Amino acid sequence: MNEKRKFKRYACKIKVRFEHSEEMNSSTEEILPFKGKGHILDISQGGIFIATDSNVPVSCDIMVSFKTESRIFEEKGFIVRTGTLKNNPAEVVKKFENYDIKEKSYIAIQFENPIDNINQMEFHG
């Protein structure tokens, strides 16, 4: 696959929690938050690729929380792509075929603001 991304990506397997507003409660006109979890399979300054069992809609805002040995991250972003991990012919998913992944779906997230100063040592998988 020919990589055309703006930022270098790093393979990893980091636990992540996320929250987004899924739908509006029509009786109270309140936006209901949805919480989920999974594993980040790759990361860059500009975004992450998460394996999860949560089904989420594309194009909604999301807040992700995760930590490495040296830092705690809480990043805002938006969902650019979702789908299934198994038997998926998409190039973006095929690179994870040999990973030990229990989750059935994925979420690709673009950060609102790029993360500063990340390197491969911080995100070793």
Buried (B, 14 or more C-beta within 10 A) or exposed (E): EEEEEEBEBBBBBBEBEBBBBBEEEEEEEEEEEBEBBBBBBBBBBBBBBBBBEBEBEEEEEBBBBBEBEEEEBEBEBBBEBBEEBEEBEEEBBEBBEEBEBEBEBBBBBBBEEBBEEBEEEBBEB
